[in-house]
């Protein structure tokens, strides 16, 4: 493992290699080709979970302010990134969001998460406002007869892809003088909630994590 450390291989990658080797030698022992496994004397490295990078509240505000609202695409992106931050959505969840899953009057959005599990997440007032503006003023300009019921559309009237979201986000981040990915908004959502006093179990449910251990990375 010392050699692997010098070569710049991450601890997580090293642990995966050891796991493969352990399984291989266990197979040799099981089939009688070896009497013992040399991996019994190798200690697996300890995985230390690092807290994800997040934006401060001011950085989130700067990012959102960098999105121009003088075009339907700008209105779309303001609504999109307000939503991702306000509700802590994954990019895939935002990309797959359908019109019938938005409940703006109730301040809720129904999200289809991993494992095709649905969850209701509350919307912040700013997200609800910009979604309303997008749906009334922006989306009709991009919609085509065959657009379907996707909430977020591209300039051709089709569903805005994750790749399109990533590309647009990067441009706004550069304009705001920030580094990060779209998923950083989700990380920021969770971190800011916990810093504000939210309990871990509630944040787990909002994020759609199957295990609370996944949510603990934000603590």
N, C-alpha and C positions, 0 to 999 in steps of 0.2 A: 504493500500500500504506500510505503514511503516513496517508491519509484513513481507510482501513479501521481502522487502529490506533486513531485518535481516536474512531471510532464504537463501539469496544468489540468489534469482530468478532475472533474468535480467529485465531491464526496458521494453525491447521488448516483453518478455514473459508475463510480467504483463499487458502490453497494449492489448495483444491478449486475455487474460482472461477477461479483462474488456469489450472488444468488444463482446465476447460471452455472458457475463452476460447482457449487454445492449440489445442485440438482444432477449434474453430470456424474459426479463421483458417487452420489447416493445410488444412481442407476447402476453403476458398475458393481457396487457392493451388493445390491439387490439381485443382480444377475449372476453373482458369484465370480465375477472377473477380478474383483479385488476383495481383500479381507477387511479393509478399513478405508476410511476416507481421510485424505490429508486436510480436508477442509474443516475437520473437527477441531483442528488446532489453530484455525485462523479466526480472529475476532473481527466481526463486521464493524465498519465505521459507524459512529453515531451521527444520525441525521439531525442537524439543527435547523429548524424552520425559521426562516427570516421573514420579518414583517414586510409586506409588499410596499412598494413606493406609492405614495398618495399625493394628491394636490391639497394645498391649504385652501381654506374658504376663499381667500383673496385670489388665489390662482384659478379656482373654479370660476369665479366671477369674471376674471380677466379673459379666460378662455371663451366663455359664453358671450362676452361683450365683443369678442373679435369676429363674431359671425354676423355678416351684414344682413339686414332685413329688407333689402330693396329688390329681392327676386324671390320667386317661389322656392327655389332651391335653398336660399338663405333661411326662409321661414321654416322650411322642412328641417333643416339641420339644427336650427335653434330649438325647435320642438323635440327633435330626436335626442339631442345631447342633454337637454333639460330633463327629459324623461329618464334617460339612462342614469343620470346622477340622482334624480329625485326618488326613483324607485329601485335603484341598484340592479338594473337589468344586465344580463349578459348581452353581448352583441347579437348573438343568434336569436335571443328572445325578442329583441327589438326588431330585428329583420323579419321575423316571422309573425309579427303582431298583426292581427286582423281588426277591421273596423268594429265588428260585433263584440270585441273584447275590451273596448274602451267605454268606461262609464264616468264621463266627465262630471255630470251633475252630482254623482255620489262620491267623486274624487277617488275612483278606483280603476285599476287595470288588471285584467285577468291574463296571466302569463303562462305560456306553455314552456315548462322548463325541461331539464334533463329527465330522461325516462318517461317522457310524455306526461309528466305530472303538472297539473294546473295549480296555480296559487294566485290569490288576490293580494295585490300590493297597493297601499294608499299612495296617492299622487300629491306632491306638494302644490301649493297654489300657483307658483310660477310655471311648473310643468303643465298644469291643467290650462293655464292661460295661453301658453304658446301652442299647445296642442289644438286648442279651440281656434286660434288665429290661423294655424296651418290648415286645418280642415275646412275653414270657411273661405280663406283667401288664397292659400297657396296650392293645396291639393287639386282643386278644380282646374287650375291652369295646366297641370301636368297630366291629369287623368285622360285616358283614352277609352273608347268603347269596350276594349278588352282588358282594361287595367285590373279587374278583379277587386278584391276587398282588402288588399294590403294597405296598411296605414301609410307607410312611407314609400313613395314612388321615385323612380329615377326620371331623367329628362325625356326618356322615351315612353314613359307611362307604365313601365314594368316595375316589379318589386325592387326596391333599392337593396343591393347585395351587401354582404358584410365587407367585401373588398372595397366597395364604394364608400361605405361608412368609414373604414380605416383611412382611406385616401383623403377624404374630406377633413377628418379629424386632424390628421397630421398637418394639413395646410393651416388650419385654425390655430393649432398649438404653436407652430412656427411663428405665426403672426402675433401671438400673445407672448412669445419669448419663452415658451415652456417645452419641456421634454416629457414624453409619456405616451401611452396608448389609450385607446378608447376604454379598455378594461380598467385603466387607472381611475376612471370615474366611479366604477363599481366599488373598487377598493376604497376610494375616498368616502363614498356613501356609508359603507360599513364602519370605517374608522371614525368619521364624524359623529355617527349615531352613538357609538360606544363612548366617545369622549363627552358626549352630551348627557350621558347617564342612562342610555338604553341598556336593558339586560341582554345577556348573550343569547339566551334562548329566542327572544323576539327577533334579534338580528339574524339568527340562523334561519328562522321561518321566512323572513323577508327575502333573504338571499336565495332560498330554495336549496340550502345545503342538506344533504342526507344525514351527515354526521356533524355534531356540534364541535368535534375536534377540528374540522375544517375551518369553522368560524373562529376558533381560538387563536388563529394566526394573527388576528387583528388586535389582540389584547397585549 
